[in-house]
């Protein structure tokens, strides 16, 4: 068990013939993700370097290849349209990896997706992850070298996006026999958390990078709900950063609805106000909102084990789970 | 991206939001004639001279002045163009002022606040308005939050006339003012959406006292502040042209040309990291171990060896830097590229300060081997086993 994606998820790449799209299609394919093709308008009928079929439209990829999820690597100007094309074609999981999407585009895209979801039953809701995110991974046990499509790293996992697969630990390989779900606004900080929890003998059920943009799809709360309901997730690591109030809302949600141990970290305690720290959404506003201090306080008040140092995320997780 | 007030006034004027007559002044010699032309055009003796800098706090610093004669105008221009402006937003060294705005003075019956921004929690653009204009909105929010109206704007239809009308009545506009206010709000909202703004603020929006020609007074935008979403700039050549490089930190500009995200800070430990979240976390770890970061630097996921070398050159251009911490968790980033960038920097620039390197992730073995082979070029290099170890080592090395 895991959340959102597993070995049966049939993934396509929108922008499969672009440089980043091609590299990461290969990476996912070699990891063991069931990549069933990609979309580049005008190149339909061709094959990519991995011998995967290329389609002109997402709809065609759904009909001919049975796609159920997509990762989007198209340039920022076209990302909003690519997200809505995937939603219109009936895909339920959309990972927008693209960095640099205009905020006003995302305001419109979210409004359209929210309208679509309002008409759909609970079981058919569309989930958008990102944009400006590393994607999602449900690790599988290591079964191969991960160097080719015929010798994949695992035969029972799914990686969508740009995360390195090999640092993850499947629950069957974890010394503690426990797995944690990880949700984060930052890519590399997710890798750090995966690495540290693995070093403490924990596996990961699913890791979700929700992205660093101010207006995006999935929030921390959406991920917390999924992890709370997943029987193979034994603890939850929630990683946030300065800017916005997503973490404060998530802390309140944890207090009310989450019974599993939760640990966390907030990046940016030393960031100066008014400066955008790399991510478009990582900024302490002029009115003093969005500070690390406020988020950490809210999280601690909700009983979350917050690491003061990013070097102690793994330690905080095992402490929260009573394993230390 | 930020722009100057005089540029914001021009955008408003073109979008159909009325502003008082005004013009740019760049030399002390032209002050008197500029004053005369602006005041005679507007039929008044009063003009206001305002320094054009991105930082706030101009009024208290003496860089906004009301003048009534050409001599006063010259004196105000002389003061502003020959002194650096120091305010709580500029830092102790202050800012050089190169441009002044000379605007016609107007009589004011009442001051309002009007702004549009994006509310990230609601994922909507919102109109913020208040009857208490002319002061900082943060202050109003603190002292009298009920005086602030927040109105969501429809994400697909934009600001609708009936919504703007409702806000106009809530603000207490009367008679012909209502129609004028609706027009101002709708034009501002259109401008915000069309130009990918992140903030479009008019403060104050004023009503002039009644006259025979305008028995209900006139609405005018006196001061304006516009910020733009950097991600939207690619589709606005006209807005890109408003960029003023002299307002930016030169090292930050140099970094952005190489695709690096760099922010200068006050400490003495330089940082080179991949990923924005990890870069912030690295600064935090240094602080926890008792050190002070000299910068934020995210080399990104696809950085080349050249970009890594340039990053070191930028970090070392800050004389305060007494040590450097490299923290890489390679996902897309190949550790060998970082290692080669370090070696190239050692050969071209040379490291005289302690260099603590933590490498993990994609191709880490190759990266470590490259550093080992080049150990004679890297006398100050110290390898670290993890993030905490690296932070402890660099803080200790700096002393």
Interface residues (C-beta under 8 A of the other chain):
Chain A: X20 X23 X76 X77 X100 X101 X102 X103 X104 X105 X106 X107 X108 X110 X111 X112 X134 X162 X163 X164 X167 X184 X185 X186 X187 X188 X189 X190 X191 X192 X195 X212 X214 X215 X239 X241 X242 X243 X244 X245 X246 X249 X265 X267 X268 X269 X270 X271 X272 X275 X276 X277 X278 X279 X280 X281 X282 X286 X287 X288 X292 X308 X309 X310 X311 X312
Chain B: X118 X120 X121 X123 X124 X125 X138 X141 X155 X156 X193 X196 X198 X229 X230 X231 X232 X234 X235 X261 X263 X265 X273 X274 X275 X276 X277 X278 X279 X280 X281 X282 X283 X284 X285 X286 X287 X288 X293 X296 X298 X301 X302 X329 X330 X331 X332 X360 X361 X362 X386 X387 X388 X389 X391
